[in-house]
Amino acid sequence: MTINVSEIHKHVGEEVELKGWCYNFRSSGKIFFLQFRDGTGRVQVVYSKADLTEDQWAVLESLRLESSVVVRGIVKEDTRAPLGFELEGRFIQAIQIAPEGYPIGKKEHGPDFLLDHRHFWLRAESQWAVMRVRDRIITSTFEWFHENGFVKFDTPILTPTSCEGTTELFEMDYFSDEPDAPSTDSTSSPLASSGNNLISAEPVEASTRKTKAYLAQSGQLYLEAGIMSLGRAFDFGPVFRAEKSKTRRHLTEFWMMDAEATFVEHEGNMAIQEALICRIVQDVLKHCQYELKVLGRDTAPLEKVQAPFVHITHQEAVAKLRAMRSDIGEMDDLGADDETLLTQQYDRPIFLEKYPAAVKAFYMKRDPQDPTRCLNNDLLAPEGYGEIIGGSQREDDYETLMIRIREHNLDPKPFEWYVDLRRYGSVPHSGFGYGLERIVAWLCGLHHVRETIPFPRLMNRLTP
């Protein structure tokens, strides 16, 4: 019977077959210990020379790291094993014997070497664990949204503008306006009197005007169009930012989830974010205990992530940070050091809300109690991990939105369709976006986001 390692606990005392890879081994000459993995988990297979033919034992001795194999054996309970089980080996078949010199050995390797060999580093148990936690976060996100009336809505990656200007976007020189039609005047053609069906022996090149296009940094604006049809919607996919940043929290290409909902205002928007994050953390703690153990993650701080989260206004945060000797200004966004200082004061996430409107995006609605502030929030993860979500109530009045576009010195033409949403059936609405890699880093206890995505793209890294 062929099974996965993850199912091994169901087959104690039975002979099973596993297909996968040899990630380590050692031999005493009479006993061979094979460390086996198959993508679902890892288990030790113990072979006795006395139980095998000479040919079978020769196969074992020919193995090298990362050789692919088929193994068969009897499932035995073993409390010393990570999974609590091991296999008493009865059969071994080599699918492919890897050559000597697997690049990632047992010695310590620097981050650049590991990133250069990312295609192999992904096989390490720590990276296996990170990818499974990442998958669980994505799964929980989809489940929670579908349980709460949100529809998956796909927004474009190629856009004519961005949510907040184009200074940090990747520009593409590809699209063009409709070309001017070439002349079809028959008198201009040297073949016009020949009876030939061709109009001209040489093509007449059409004149074109290039249209700027950009790789998207958010699907938010398009998602706002979607909710005017669907009520509640979310997207999920890769986005791109061309900022020249080398911090541990930034990637050039990353995955983002955006969500929007009609008839939801500022407080309701934060309640949705809170419920989603609570669900994600609970699901990771429930389904990824082994993975978190592999990563050495202390789960006690995660177990404290429960509603209600802490709420602090930007003004209050500035005062707190200044008392801790930060040099933050009244109009400044929080830097990474400021976020770390603030989040270390609390054992649960912090809603940092109502930033100065003058330094925030044009689409954020102003606070009616203080028009110098907007109805926005950042959600900061504890333990120094900082911002994982940004959101706001959106401006829903047509005239006000046009004023904001002019105040931000934006070209109104690319936003004509977006402003149209306020002309026909506008309603109060709000939304937010999370950065997947930042949430993965937080829940896995990782220092740098480069380990949270299969193949990180940084300003100085495009390979492998």
C-alpha positions in Angstrom: 0.0 0.0 0.0 1.5 3.4 -1.1 0.9 6.2 1.4 2.3 9.6 2.4 4.4 10.2 5.5 1.7 12.3 6.9 -0.6 9.3 7.0 1.9 7.0 8.7 0.2 7.1 12.1 -2.9 5.3 10.7 -0.9 2.2 9.7 1.0 1.0 12.8 2.0 -2.6 12.3 1.3 -2.6 8.6 3.7 -2.7 5.6 3.6 0.5 3.6 5.3 2.0 0.6 6.6 5.6 0.5 8.0 7.5 -2.5 10.3 10.4 -2.0 13.9 11.5 -1.3 16.9 10.6 0.8 17.9 13.7 2.8 20.4 12.1 5.1 21.7 8.7 6.1 24.3 6.9 8.2 25.4 3.3 8.5 27.1 1.1 11.1 27.9 -1.6 8.5 25.1 -3.8 9.7 22.3 -1.2 10.3 21.5 1.5 7.8 19.5 4.6 9.0 17.8 6.4 6.1 16.3 9.8 6.7 13.4 10.0 4.2 11.1 12.8 3.1 8.2 12.9 0.7 6.9 16.5 0.8 4.3 15.7 3.5 6.7 14.9 6.2 9.9 13.1 7.3 10.5 9.7 8.8 13.5 7.4 9.5 13.7 4.0 7.8 15.9 1.5 9.6 17.3 -1.3 7.5 19.1 -4.4 8.9 21.7 -6.1 6.6 20.4 -9.5 7.8 16.9 -8.7 6.4 18.1 -7.7 2.9 19.6 -9.3 -0.1 23.1 -8.3 -1.2 21.6 -6.4 -4.1 19.3 -4.4 -1.8 22.1 -3.6 0.6 24.2 -2.4 -2.4 21.4 0.0 -3.3 21.5 1.5 0.1 25.3 1.9 0.0 25.0 3.6 -3.4 22.7 6.3 -2.1 23.8 10.0 -2.0 22.1 13.0 -0.6 18.8 13.9 -2.4 18.6 10.6 -4.3 15.0 9.7 -5.1 13.8 6.4 -3.8 10.9 4.1 -3.1 11.0 2.4 0.3 8.8 -0.2 1.9 8.7 -1.3 5.6 6.7 -2.0 8.7 5.4 1.0 10.6 6.6 1.0 14.2 5.8 3.4 17.1 8.9 5.2 18.4 8.5 8.0 20.9 12.0 9.2 20.2 11.2 10.0 16.5 9.8 13.5 15.6 6.6 12.0 14.3 6.5 9.2 16.9 7.0 6.6 14.3 9.6 5.0 12.1 9.8 2.3 9.4 11.4 -1.1 9.8 12.8 -1.3 6.3 12.1 -4.3 4.0 12.7 -2.9 0.5 14.6 -0.1 -1.3 14.5 1.0 -4.9 16.5 3.8 -6.3 14.7 6.0 -8.8 17.7 8.3 -9.4 21.1 8.2 -7.7 22.2 11.8 -7.2 25.9 12.6 -7.8 28.3 13.4 -5.0 28.6 17.0 -3.8 25.0 18.2 -3.1 25.6 21.9 -2.8 23.9 22.5 0.5 25.7 20.3 3.0 25.6 20.1 6.8 28.0 23.0 7.3 26.8 26.6 7.8 26.1 28.6 4.7 25.7 32.4 4.4 22.4 33.9 3.2 23.7 34.9 -0.2 24.9 31.3 -0.8 21.6 29.9 0.3 19.7 32.4 -1.9 21.9 31.5 -4.9 20.9 27.9 -4.3 17.3 28.7 -3.4 16.0 25.9 -5.7 17.8 23.5 -3.3 17.4 25.4 -0.1 13.6 25.0 -0.4 14.2 21.3 0.4 15.6 22.1 3.9 13.1 21.2 6.7 13.0 24.8 7.9 12.0 26.1 4.4 9.6 23.3 4.0 7.9 24.4 7.3 7.8 28.1 6.2 6.1 27.2 2.9 3.5 25.1 4.7 2.7 27.9 7.1 2.5 30.3 4.1 0.0 27.9 2.5 -2.1 27.7 5.7 -2.3 31.5 5.9 -3.5 31.7 2.3 -6.1 28.9 2.9 -7.4 30.5 6.0 -7.7 33.8 4.3 -9.8 32.3 1.5 -11.9 30.3 3.9 -12.7 33.3 6.2 -13.6 35.6 3.3 -15.9 33.0 1.7 -17.5 32.3 5.1 -18.2 36.1 5.5 -19.7 37.0 2.1 -16.6 38.1 0.2 -16.2 37.0 -3.4 -12.8 36.4 -5.0 -12.3 39.1 -7.7 -9.3 39.2 -10.0 -7.7 42.7 -10.6 -5.2 43.5 -13.3 -1.5 43.5 -12.9 -0.9 45.8 -15.8 -2.4 49.3 -15.0 -2.3 52.8 -16.5 -1.6 54.4 -13.0 -1.3 53.5 -9.4 -3.3 54.2 -6.2 -0.8 56.8 -5.0 1.2 58.1 -8.0 3.8 56.3 -10.1 7.1 57.2 -8.5 7.8 53.7 -7.2 6.3 51.6 -10.0 7.9 49.6 -12.8 7.1 51.4 -16.0 6.5 49.4 -19.2 7.0 50.7 -22.8 4.7 48.3 -24.6 1.2 49.6 -25.1 0.2 52.2 -27.7 -2.8 54.2 -28.6 -4.8 53.2 -31.8 -2.5 53.7 -34.8 -3.3 56.2 -37.5 -4.6 54.3 -40.4 -2.2 54.0 -43.4 -3.2 55.7 -46.6 -5.1 53.5 -49.1 -5.2 56.0 -51.9 -4.9 53.8 -55.0 -3.2 56.6 -57.1 -0.2 56.5 -54.7 0.6 52.9 -55.4 2.9 51.8 -58.2 0.8 48.7 -58.6 -2.5 50.5 -58.9 -2.8 50.0 -62.6 -1.4 46.5 -62.8 -4.5 44.7 -61.7 -2.7 43.2 -58.7 -4.7 42.9 -55.6 -1.9 44.4 -53.5 -2.3 48.0 -52.6 1.4 48.6 -52.1 4.6 46.7 -52.6 5.9 48.0 -49.2 3.9 48.4 -46.0 3.1 51.9 -44.9 4.1 52.2 -41.2 1.4 53.5 -39.0 2.2 56.3 -36.6 1.6 55.4 -32.9 1.7 57.1 -29.6 3.0 55.2 -26.6 0.8 54.8 -23.6 2.5 54.4 -20.2 1.7 51.3 -18.3 2.9 50.0 -14.9 3.1 46.8 -12.9 0.5 47.1 -10.2 1.3 47.7 -6.6 -2.3 47.1 -5.4 -5.6 46.0 -6.9 -7.5 48.4 -4.6 -9.0 50.8 -7.2 -10.3 48.0 -9.4 -11.6 46.2 -6.4 -13.7 49.2 -5.5 -15.4 48.8 -8.9 -16.0 45.1 -8.1 -17.8 45.7 -4.9 -20.3 48.0 -6.6 -21.4 44.8 -8.3 -20.7 42.2 -5.6 -21.0 44.0 -2.3 -17.9 42.4 -0.8 -14.8 41.2 -2.7 -11.1 40.4 -2.2 -8.2 39.8 -4.5 -4.9 38.0 -4.0 -1.8 38.0 -6.2 1.6 39.3 -6.9 2.3 43.0 -6.8 5.5 45.1 -7.6 7.2 48.1 -6.0 10.3 49.7 -7.5 11.4 51.5 -4.3 15.1 51.2 -3.6 14.8 49.5 -0.3 17.1 47.0 1.3 15.3 46.5 4.6 14.4 43.2 6.1 10.7 44.0 5.5 10.8 44.8 1.8 10.6 42.8 -1.4 10.5 44.0 -5.0 7.8 41.4 -5.9 5.5 40.2 -3.2 2.0 38.8 -2.7 -0.8 41.0 -1.5 -4.4 40.5 -0.5 -6.8 43.5 -0.9 -10.4 43.5 0.4 -13.2 46.0 0.0 -16.8 46.1 1.3 -19.7 48.4 0.7 -21.7 49.9 3.6 -18.7 49.4 5.9 -17.1 52.4 7.6 -13.9 53.0 9.5 -14.7 51.1 12.7 -16.3 48.2 10.8 -13.3 48.0 8.6 -11.0 47.5 11.5 -13.4 44.9 13.0 -13.0 42.8 9.7 -9.2 43.1 9.9 -9.2 42.0 13.5 -11.4 38.9 12.8 -9.4 37.9 9.8 -6.0 38.1 11.6 -7.4 36.2 14.7 -8.7 33.4 12.4 -5.3 33.2 10.6 -3.3 32.9 13.8 -5.7 30.4 15.3 -5.6 28.2 12.2 -1.8 28.3 12.0 -1.6 27.3 15.7 -4.1 24.5 15.1 -2.7 23.1 11.8 1.0 23.9 11.9 2.2 22.9 15.3 4.9 20.6 13.9 6.1 23.3 11.4 6.3 25.9 14.2 8.3 23.4 16.2 10.7 22.8 13.3 11.2 26.6 13.1 11.8 26.8 16.9 8.9 29.3 17.1 7.8 30.2 20.6 4.0 30.0 20.2 3.2 31.6 23.6 3.1 35.2 22.0 0.8 33.9 19.2 -1.6 32.4 21.7 -2.2 35.9 23.1 -3.3 37.3 19.7 -7.0 37.7 20.6 -9.6 40.4 20.2 -9.8 43.1 21.1 -6.6 44.6 19.6 -5.1 47.7 20.9 -6.2 51.0 19.3 -3.9 54.1 19.3 -4.2 57.2 17.2 -1.2 58.5 15.3 -1.1 61.5 17.5 -1.0 59.3 20.6 1.6 57.1 19.1 3.9 60.1 18.3 3.6 61.2 21.9 4.5 57.7 23.2 7.4 57.4 20.9 8.8 60.8 21.7 8.7 59.8 25.4 10.8 56.8 24.4 13.3 59.2 22.7 12.2 58.7 19.1 12.7 61.8 16.9 9.5 61.2 15.0 7.7 64.3 13.7 4.0 65.1 14.1 3.5 64.5 10.3 5.8 61.5 10.0 4.9 57.9 9.2 6.3 55.4 11.6 9.7 54.0 10.6 10.7 50.4 11.3 12.5 51.4 14.5 9.4 53.3 15.7 7.1 50.3 14.9 9.5 48.0 16.8 9.5 50.3 19.9 5.7 50.6 19.9 4.9 47.0 19.3 7.2 45.9 22.1 4.9 47.7 24.5 1.9 45.3 23.9 1.3 41.6 23.6 -1.2 41.8 20.8 -1.6 43.7 17.5 -2.0 47.5 17.4 -4.4 49.5 15.3 -2.6 52.7 14.6 -5.3 55.0 13.2 -6.2 58.5 12.0 -2.9 59.7 10.4 -2.5 63.3 9.2 -4.5 63.6 6.0 -1.8 65.7 4.4 0.6 62.8 4.2 -1.8 60.0 3.1 -3.4 58.9 -0.1 -6.0 60.9 -2.0 -8.8 58.3 -1.7 -8.8 58.2 2.1 -11.9 59.8 3.7 -11.3 62.6 6.2 -12.4 62.3 9.8 -15.5 64.4 10.2 -14.5 65.2 13.8 -11.1 66.4 12.7 -10.7 67.1 8.9 -6.9 67.2 9.3 -6.9 63.5 9.9 -8.1 60.6 7.8 -10.2 57.5 8.7 -7.3 55.1 8.1 -5.4 52.5 10.0 -2.2 50.5 9.9 -2.2 47.2 11.8 1.1 46.5 13.6 2.0 42.9 14.6 3.6 42.5 18.0 7.1 41.3 18.9 8.6 44.1 16.8 7.3 42.8 13.4 5.5 46.0 12.6 3.0 46.8 9.8 1.1 43.9 8.3 -2.1 45.7 7.1 -3.0 49.1 5.8 -6.6 50.2 5.3 -9.0 53.1 5.3 -12.5 54.2 4.7 -12.7 55.4 1.0 -13.9 58.9 0.0 -17.3 58.3 -1.5 -18.3 61.8 -2.6 -17.6 62.7 -6.2 -16.7 66.4 -5.8 -14.6 65.8 -2.7 -12.6 63.1 -4.5 -11.9 65.4 -7.5 -10.6 68.0 -5.1 -8.3 65.4 -3.5 -6.9 64.3 -6.8 -6.1 68.0 -7.7 -4.6 68.5 -4.2 -2.2 65.6 -4.7 -1.2 66.9 -8.2 -2.3 63.8 -9.9 -3.4 63.6 -13.5 -7.2 63.1 -13.3 -7.5 61.4 -16.7 -6.3 57.9 -15.6 -8.8 58.1 -12.7 -11.8 59.1 -14.7 -13.3 55.6 -14.5 -12.5 55.4 -10.8 -14.2 58.8 -10.1 -17.2 57.5 -12.1 -17.9 55.1 -9.4 -19.0 58.0 -7.2 -21.3 59.4 -9.8 -23.6 56.3 -10.1 -24.7 54.7 -6.9 -21.9 55.7 -4.6 -22.1 54.3 -1.0 -19.9 54.4 2.1 -17.2 51.7 1.7 -13.9 50.7 3.2 -11.0 48.3 2.5 -7.6 47.2 3.4 -4.6 45.1 2.2 -2.2 42.8 3.8 1.3 41.8 2.8 1.5 38.0 2.9 5.2 37.8 3.4 5.1 40.0 6.5 2.5 37.9 8.1 4.5 34.7 7.3 7.6 36.3 8.8 5.7 37.2 12.0 4.0 33.9 12.5 7.2 31.9 11.7 9.4 34.1 13.8 11.7 35.0 10.9 13.9 38.0 10.8 13.9 38.7 7.1 11.0 38.4 4.5 13.3 36.8 2.0 12.7 33.4 3.5 8.9 33.8 3.3 8.5 33.5 -0.5 9.7 30.7 -2.7 12.0 32.8 -4.9 12.6 36.3 -3.5 13.0 39.2 -5.8 15.0 42.0 -4.2 16.5 45.1 -5.8 19.8 43.2 -6.1 18.5 39.7 -6.8 16.7 38.3 -9.9 18.0 34.7 -9.8 17.4 31.9 -9.6 
